[in-house]
């Protein structure tokens, strides 16, 4: 009887001390600026749209491997939202490099220890647009860096000149590189 009680107490202690999986939803929002030749939908995308569209970028990591869902909604200057997910590096001058999946919304398997970059954009050309997006999955979604592409100099140049420029920078987990 004493052994049964000890086993029950031990089992209860183990059950209470086990860390439960923590599901998370990460919401990000900003505006679309700059311009790049948007990839067409695909997993991975293999062709470009031929349309220069404004974009943004958010780097993140996940704490638990599994399926993560991505959404995007237009908040200002009504537009049809589109997402491109990159692994490790995003360079707007080579938009197919490191692209994992592209579409209006999707669910994809992500792994721990990898830096991902979600690039919200729009299907058609336009000068800007405000948005909010979500990333949901079984683990914590942790933003990395906080650098927005394109950089403020490009945004000011576009506002003054009324143009959509292609920034010549890439976003990597370590830093922005020229």
C-alpha positions in Angstrom: 0.0 0.0 0.0 2.9 2.4 0.9 4.5 1.7 -2.5 1.3 2.4 -4.3 0.9 5.7 -2.5 4.6 6.7 -3.3 4.0 5.7 -7.0 0.8 7.8 -7.1 2.5 10.8 -5.5 5.5 10.4 -7.9 3.2 10.2 -10.9 1.3 13.2 -9.8 4.5 15.2 -9.3 5.8 14.3 -12.7 2.5 15.2 -14.3 2.3 18.6 -12.6 5.9 19.5 -13.4 5.8 18.6 -17.1 5.8 21.8 -19.2 2.8 22.0 -21.4 3.1 23.0 -25.1 2.3 26.7 -25.4 0.4 27.7 -28.5 0.9 31.3 -29.6 -0.4 33.9 -32.1 1.9 36.7 -33.0 0.3 39.8 -34.6 2.4 42.2 -36.6 1.3 45.4 -38.4 2.9 48.2 -40.5 2.8 49.6 -43.9 3.9 48.5 -47.4 6.7 50.5 -48.9 9.5 50.1 -51.5 9.1 47.6 -54.3 10.1 44.2 -55.5 9.0 41.7 -58.2 6.6 39.6 -56.3 6.9 35.8 -56.6 3.8 34.0 -57.9 2.0 31.5 -55.5 3.7 28.2 -54.9 5.6 26.0 -52.5 8.2 27.0 -53.3 7.4 29.7 -55.8 9.3 29.2 -59.0 8.3 32.3 -61.1 7.9 36.0 -60.7 4.8 38.0 -61.3 6.5 40.7 -63.3 4.7 43.3 -61.1 6.6 45.6 -58.8 4.7 45.7 -55.5 5.4 47.4 -52.2 6.3 45.2 -49.3 7.5 44.9 -45.7 9.5 42.2 -43.8 9.3 40.7 -40.3 12.0 38.2 -39.1 11.0 35.6 -36.5 11.8 32.3 -34.9 9.7 29.6 -33.4 10.2 27.7 -30.1 8.4 24.4 -31.1 8.5 22.7 -34.5 5.2 22.2 -36.2 2.5 23.7 -38.4 2.1 27.5 -38.4 -0.6 29.4 -40.1 -0.2 32.8 -41.7 -2.8 35.4 -42.5 -2.7 39.0 -43.8 -5.5 41.7 -43.9 -5.5 45.1 -45.5 -6.2 48.0 -43.2 -5.6 51.0 -45.4 -5.7 51.6 -49.2 -7.8 48.5 -49.7 -5.7 45.9 -51.5 -5.5 42.1 -52.1 -3.0 40.8 -49.6 -0.2 38.3 -50.5 2.5 36.7 -48.3 5.9 35.2 -49.1 7.8 33.2 -46.5 11.6 33.1 -46.6 14.1 31.0 -44.7 17.4 32.6 -43.4 17.6 35.5 -45.8 15.4 37.8 -47.8 16.9 39.9 -50.6 14.3 41.9 -52.6 16.6 42.0 -55.7 16.5 38.1 -55.8 12.9 37.4 -54.7 12.9 33.7 -55.4 16.1 32.9 -53.4 15.2 31.3 -50.1 11.5 31.5 -50.7 9.6 28.6 -49.1 6.0 29.4 -49.9 3.9 32.2 -51.4 0.2 32.8 -51.4 -2.7 34.8 -49.9 -2.7 32.6 -46.7 -1.1 29.3 -45.9 0.0 26.8 -43.3 3.5 25.4 -43.3 5.8 23.3 -41.2 8.5 25.3 -39.4 11.5 24.1 -37.4 13.3 25.3 -34.3 16.6 27.1 -34.8 15.8 28.6 -38.2 15.2 32.3 -38.8 12.2 33.0 -41.0 11.2 36.2 -42.8 7.5 36.8 -43.6 7.1 39.4 -46.4 3.6 40.9 -46.5 2.8 42.5 -49.9 -0.1 42.9 -52.3 -1.1 41.1 -55.5 -1.3 44.2 -57.7 0.9 47.2 -58.0 0.2 50.2 -55.9 2.2 52.8 -53.9 1.4 51.7 -50.3 -1.0 50.1 -47.9 -1.3 49.4 -44.2 -1.9 45.8 -43.0 -2.0 43.5 -40.0 -0.9 39.9 -40.1 -0.9 36.9 -37.8 1.3 33.9 -37.3 -0.2 31.1 -35.2 1.2 27.8 -34.2 2.1 25.3 -31.4 5.1 27.3 -30.0 6.1 30.8 -29.2 6.7 33.1 -32.2 9.6 35.4 -31.3 10.3 38.5 -33.5 14.0 38.9 -34.4 15.6 42.3 -35.0 12.8 44.7 -35.7 14.3 46.2 -38.8 11.7 47.0 -41.4 12.6 46.9 -45.1 12.8 49.2 -46.9 14.8 51.5 -44.7 13.5 55.0 -43.9 15.7 56.7 -46.5 14.0 54.8 -49.3 10.5 55.6 -47.9 11.3 59.3 -47.8 12.7 59.2 -51.3 9.6 57.6 -52.5 7.3 60.1 -50.8 9.3 63.1 -52.2 9.6 61.7 -55.7 6.4 59.8 -55.9 8.3 56.7 -57.1 8.5 53.1 -56.0 12.2 52.2 -55.8 13.8 48.8 -55.5 15.9 48.8 -52.3 19.3 47.2 -52.8 19.5 45.6 -49.3 18.9 42.2 -48.0 17.6 41.1 -44.6 19.6 38.5 -42.7 19.3 37.4 -39.1 22.6 39.1 -38.3 22.1 42.5 -39.9 21.1 44.5 -43.0 23.7 44.1 -45.7 24.3 46.4 -48.7 
